[in-house]
Every structure is written in structure tokens, then in C-alpha cells.
Amino acid sequence: MPANGLGTEAIAAAEQRIRPYIRRTPVVSLDGADLGLPGVDFTLKLELLQHAGSFKTRGAFASLLGREIPAAGVVAASGGNHGAAVAYAAGKLGIPATIFVPGVSSAAKIDRIRGYGARLVIGGERYNDALEASVEFAAVSGALPIHAYDQVETLLGQGTLGLELERQAPDLDTLLVAVGGGGLIGGIAAWYRGRVKIVGVEPEKAPTLSAALQAGCPVDAEAGGVAADSLAPKQVGRMMFPLAQAFVSRVILLTDEEIVQSQRKMWDLLRVVGEPGGAAAFGAILAEKYRPEPGEKVGVLVCGGNTTAVRFDR
């Protein structure tokens, strides 16, 4: 097993722990001809159908079931999805939870967190402001911090998505994965370990992994754009970074307009409503920034759906 504890055996063990609490989310096939790419097979993993609306629920349960929880409960900082996931998992397990979110968090995500019964605190305008506030709260309260991406248990939980997808679509050549703090792509890279070409996708206005790979270590990057509530921490996690160096083939940057267009196209083609971060990976195909080879089998993670992009007025 790798020294960092992020081997495939540890991911498989985490999957066994969390399996009673998570959904096995479906995959859907998409004919490349629908995208002007005949001869290419696409498999979309609809992780937006996970409890609490995103892949983050895997890491939340892995953390809560894999660590000793103090009487003060847990605390998390989040752009929204991690907070919703921790609030959901804590509620199911009877654990008190306090969630710090920044002012940029969407109303859909804030409503989910409150709806799951967690205490919610607005802490600054960006994710790092909320993170600093959560650290101060943990020091005073004794609550256990549950990090959104830079923690072994979180990465193991996200790695279970790779395990599940490989069982559902064992012949993938390539997998496109959105990047924020890097917990998802890091966990998936820890599972596949080079067996599938992994391509990261992130916003031009939040190029955290791109900046880190260029610098040779995690560094501060711009943290803005349409997906700022899910794909815009200042840095990628230090635990995932060696995995990205070893197993991520390349990183693609998208404009805000390309991400929004991806949301629209997924709705038009599949009636799937992805939030901006959830739709980013698909956007790399639409923007022709990832060009599959004829016969290539391409997986696309639709990793979150906490959005009010579609209204049901009538």
C-alpha cells in the first residue's frame, strides 16, 4: 500500500464501510454522433444523483465512519456541496454538525445544508475565508474538522467513485474529471493508478491544478468565475498533488461561457441538470478542447447537481 494510505485496498475497504449509506449512481451512454463525433463512445457517470446532490457524500461518510467523533461533533468549511454532504451524513449518523460557507455559495446549497439540520454560518466571501473561520471554531469548540479535499478519509471516499465506475464501465480509455480542490480527481487517480487516462477540467478563472503543476507544488491561484462555489479554492490539496503529478494526463481550462453552454447542452440532450462545476467535464468535449480519437471510449463525470438552473413554475 502507498505510504500515504491511499492505495486501492484502502479505497475498497472504505467502499465497504460507506456502501450502506450511499447510492450506486447510474451511468448513461451517449452516442458520439450526437456531438458530431461519430465512432466515439461516451459514458456519463451521473453522480449528481448521489445523496445531497454530489460526489462529496462519499467523502463525508468515509470521514465520519472512519474517525473518532467527539461529543462536540464535526465542523466543515465548504463552497456548498461538501457542507451539504457533511450535513446529510451527520444527520443520518446522529452527529452534531456546524458548516461554514462563503458568501458566494448558491441558495440551492445553503438551503440543502439547513434542510439537513446542520448549523450554518456564513464566513467571508470565498472558500478560504470560510475555512479560516471553521478552523477557529474547531479550536474553541472541540469539534472535529472534516476537510473538503485535503484529508486521507475524504480522498478514500472520493476514490470509491472510481471503483464503482470501473465496475460499471470497465473498458474506458479516458475519464474527464472536474477539478476544484482536487479531492475527486485525486481519489479517482488513487484508484485507477494509470489504468485509464485521466484528464482534469477546471475554469480559467480558478486554475488551481494547472498552476500547481506548472509550479511543481500547490500554489495560490485565482479563485473566481461561474463555478466559484465548487471549483475555486485558492490551492489544490497537498495530499492529492503527487497523485495528480503521477496519474493526471493533462488539465483543460474552460471559460465561464463554455461551462454554462455545457449545462445547457446536457439539459437539451439528456435532461440532466448539472451545476456549473458538475457540468465542467462535459464542457471540455463541447468546446473541442478534448478531442477523442475514433473508437475511443470516454467517461465523463457529472459530479454535482445543486443548482436552481431549471425552475418548475408550471
Secondary structure as GFF3:
##gff-version 3
##sequence-region A 1 314
A	DSSP	alpha_helix	8	18	.	.	.	ID=ss1
A	DSSP	three_ten_helix	19	21	.	.	.	ID=ss2
A	DSSP	beta_strand	27	31	.	.	.	ID=ss3
A	DSSP	three_ten_helix	32	35	.	.	.	ID=ss4
A	DSSP	beta_strand	41	46	.	.	.	ID=ss5
A	DSSP	three_ten_helix	47	49	.	.	.	ID=ss6
A	DSSP	three_ten_helix	51	53	.	.	.	ID=ss7
A	DSSP	alpha_helix	56	66	.	.	.	ID=ss8
A	DSSP	beta_strand	74	77	.	.	.	ID=ss9
A	DSSP	alpha_helix	81	93	.	.	.	ID=ss10
A	DSSP	beta_strand	97	101	.	.	.	ID=ss11
A	DSSP	alpha_helix	107	115	.	.	.	ID=ss12
A	DSSP	beta_strand	119	122	.	.	.	ID=ss13
A	DSSP	alpha_helix	127	141	.	.	.	ID=ss14
A	DSSP	beta_strand	144	145	.	.	.	ID=ss15
A	DSSP	alpha_helix	152	168	.	.	.	ID=ss16
A	DSSP	beta_strand	174	178	.	.	.	ID=ss17
A	DSSP	alpha_helix	183	192	.	.	.	ID=ss18
A	DSSP	beta_strand	197	203	.	.	.	ID=ss19
A	DSSP	alpha_helix	208	215	.	.	.	ID=ss20
A	DSSP	alpha_helix	241	247	.	.	.	ID=ss21
A	DSSP	beta_strand	248	254	.	.	.	ID=ss22
A	DSSP	alpha_helix	256	270	.	.	.	ID=ss23
A	DSSP	alpha_helix	276	286	.	.	.	ID=ss24
A	DSSP	beta_strand	297	302	.	.	.	ID=ss25
###
